[in-house]
Amino acid sequence: MIDVVLASAALLLLAVPLLLVAAAIRIDSPGPALFRQQRVGRAGRRFTMCKFRTMRVGAGDAQLRDLIARELRGEDTTVDGSTKIDRDSRVTVVGSWLRRTSVDELPQLLNVLRGQMALVGPRPCLDWEAEMFPSEFAERFTVRPGITGLWQVSGRSTTATPEMLELDVAYARSWGFWTDLRILARTVPTLLRGHGAR
């Protein structure tokens, strides 16, 4: 109920800024402002997640698949302290800013209202990511995915996939009202500092 109330309030308060962001995306590059994609939620249930589009329409994910596979094999993929794809040519100018500020995540408030996501939880992963994750991390799927989470306030793009999965399991094991409240409280200063953003 707290998730629904806070998500509803945020959407009402941010309605005008969100419309301005949508307009900027449309002006910056051809295509829709919103990006919809199948993700894996609690208990492995699939749902359509909404985000602001940060990439060119039709951009593939082969490079990302390769990156995550290398990380799961134990390879060090960091470039300038980040585990994200270096100088990702798929990302638009406006998209780059949206990613640094995490504004691209705000449409997921709609997923919270639908009960598919929570404000706090593991990052909602793609189908092929879920298939790649080792079985010892299956516990991450016992809670709903979130807009923010332990991974986001613990390093974001400076944290490789295996470390992210360990944080997801740690969250699932400590999940509760006060845990979520602490993570929400840490999210704002993390965003303002831009720590781990890329």
Rosetta blueprint (number, residue, H / E / L):
1 M L
2 I H
3 D H
4 V H
5 V H
6 L H
7 A H
8 S H
9 A H
10 A H
11 L H
12 L H
13 L H
14 L L
15 A H
16 V H
17 P H
18 L H
19 L H
20 L H
21 V H
22 A H
23 A H
24 A H
25 I H
26 R H
27 I H
28 D H
29 S L
30 P L
31 G L
32 P L
33 A L
34 L E
35 F E
36 R E
37 Q E
38 Q E
39 R E
40 V E
41 G L
42 R H
43 A H
44 G H
45 R L
46 R E
47 F E
48 T E
49 M E
50 C E
51 K E
52 F E
53 R L
54 T L
55 M E
56 R L
57 V L
58 G L
59 A L
60 G L
61 D L
62 A H
63 Q H
64 L H
65 R H
66 D H
67 L H
68 I H
69 A H
70 R H
71 E H
72 L H
73 R L
74 G L
75 E L
76 D L
77 T L
78 T L
79 V E
80 D L
81 G L
82 S E
83 T L
84 K L
85 I L
86 D L
87 R L
88 D L
89 S L
90 R L
91 V E
92 T L
93 V H
94 V H
95 G H
96 S H
97 W H
98 L H
99 R H
100 R H
101 T H
102 S L
103 V H
104 D H
105 E H
106 L H
107 P H
108 Q H
109 L H
110 L H
111 N H
112 V H
113 L H
114 R L
115 G L
116 Q L
117 M L
118 A E
119 L E
120 V E
121 G L
122 P L
123 R L
124 P L
125 C E
126 L L
127 D H
128 W H
129 E H
130 A H
131 E H
132 M H
133 F L
134 P L
135 S H
136 E H
137 F H
138 A H
139 E H
140 R H
141 F H
142 T H
143 V L
144 R L
145 P L
146 G E
147 I E
148 T E
149 G L
150 L L
151 W L
152 Q L
153 V L
154 S L
155 G L
156 R H
157 S H
158 T H
159 T L
160 A L
161 T H
162 P H
163 E H
164 M H
165 L H
166 E H
167 L H
168 D H
169 V H
170 A H
171 Y H
172 A H
173 R H
174 S H
175 W L
176 G L
177 F H
178 W H
179 T H
180 D H
181 L H
182 R H
183 I H
184 L H
185 A H
186 R H
187 T H
188 V H
189 P H
190 T H
191 L H
192 L H
193 R H
194 G L
195 H L
196 G L
197 A L
198 R L
